[in-house]
Amino acid sequence: MKLSVSTWNINSVRLRIDQVRRFLQDERPDILCLQETKCPDDKFPLKDLQASGYPFVVHMGQKGYNGVAILSRYPFSQTSVMEMCGRQDARHITVTLSPQAKAASGLVIHNFYVPAGGDIPDPDLNEKFRHKLQFMDELRGWGGRSKPTASPAILVGDLNVAPLEHDVWSHKQLLDVVSHTPIETAALEELRQEGGWTDAMRHIRPEPEKIYSWWSYRSPDWAAANKGRRLDHIWLSQSLAGAIRSVEVTKETRGWDRPSDHAPVTAMLEL
């Protein structure tokens, strides 16, 4: 059985509902995890997305900020959310696929939206950066306490860190830029390794290949400049590492009308 899982920071699901529907029609992933949906639950475009062939949808949102959702062709046997850092700010949702998912039955999918962290990489001067580091510390604690990789699991999301040298357009120039500072990259890699997660993208497309999933709106010609960062990730429990067949960034979505600054990342597994 082949299973495709996509993750995409959509930067407002209502503003970009046409882009979501186009991606679903063109790529047809089995599961799509969204971040930064930016809408309260009662405004979520549920029927529009279900009409695209994804009857099983869970979402957690709030007005104007954050928000996560999971769309699936397969039903869920369980769903849950976690509050991180004592805040109800809609940054996490988890589903477990039901027996109707056949070979994927029991597979757990965790969808996270890690705080961006603002512009100043100093937790004493920037509360947003302090929140980001605390969030990653809590993720590390969750991994050690709950052992999410003890059974087949996938963790996806906009983790807002480009951890490796070739995950950014210029390692040297971005060392003091939030998302690639040493304190962030070390924290993300520690929680990934301690938690027993495999970085799907780098598992089959190792460095020094340059891979990006985000290009700033500030760049007038983002494609030509190609000053990107790999902020969007798909991690696998070790039991699934051998099942990965491909991981691709759908870069062309960044050039669509009124795009998100992130592009979808899709992993194909053979179970």
Secondary structure by P-SEA (a helix, b strand, c coil): cbbbbbbbccccccccaaaaaaaaaaccccbbbbccccccccccaaaaaaaacccccccccccccbbbbccccccccccccccccccccccbbbbbbcccccccccbbbbbbbcccccccccccccaaaaaaaaaaaaaaaaaaaccccccccccccccccccccccccccccccccccccaaaaaaaaaaaaaacccccccccccccbbbbccccccccccccccccccccbbbbcccccccccccccccccccccccccbbbbbbbbcc
